[in-house]
Amino acid sequence: MRGSVTAAPQSPGVSESEAVVSPLGRVARLCRRRREQILYLVVGGWNTLFGYAVWALLQYLLHDYIYYLVILAIAWVPSVINAYVCYRLIVFRSRGRILREFARFCLVYVVTLVLGLVGLPILLRLLPFSIYVVQAGFMAVVVIASYLSHKFFSFGGGKRPTVGDRGRLAS
């Protein structure tokens, strides 16, 4: 039969549109579905790097003059401001009230600060690592653990972009 198109053989349970999608197309669809989580990890990586750099610089410069837990608290301030701006604008695209969200956001990080202030001395006694290694490990855990808190608590109260808003946000 000339001119007729034969369908590609399909696996059971796979639609025709899925049968012709390349692996790259599947990755692109997964990225669209998981956009928020992927951006959270990327921005969380940046925030971790930024926060660690601020803390390490202060620790290096001030360790002879200021107790290390005070340095940790001082470094917390610019780190949280940077994280809030990045998560609000890039990840969650929030349109909620800034002061309300920022207060909630800070509350999440106050918990992590308290855990750091209590946990760091304990971990330094228990683990055979330097203060820099212990703090880096703790910060990596915070990035992962704080996602749900920010999604549902910090930015959960604000208006989320609708399908129509997303087109305007992208342009």
Disulfide bonds with the S-S distance in Angstrom:
none
